[in-house]
């Protein structure tokens, strides 16, 4: 009698219980923003990825923007377009 075992990769369906793993903040190089009580600057390539730390908003200038409005990709990374800073 022969036993056939399907590879686990075909049989398993993995899911992650974490809603958001991190954020990719996209903006103008040199643009400053505040996320999770820390200030960051967008590097020359125009984006920076940060691991989620529980913060629910990002601050750009005087504006505070909710983060849960941005769609998440297949890796649970939300892509956040930073607004232009107010003069």
ABEGO torsion letter per residue (X at the ends): XBBBBBBAAAABBBBBABABABBBBBBBBGBBBBBGGBBBBBBAAGBBBBBBAGBABBBBEABBBBAAABBBBAAGBBBBBBBBBBX
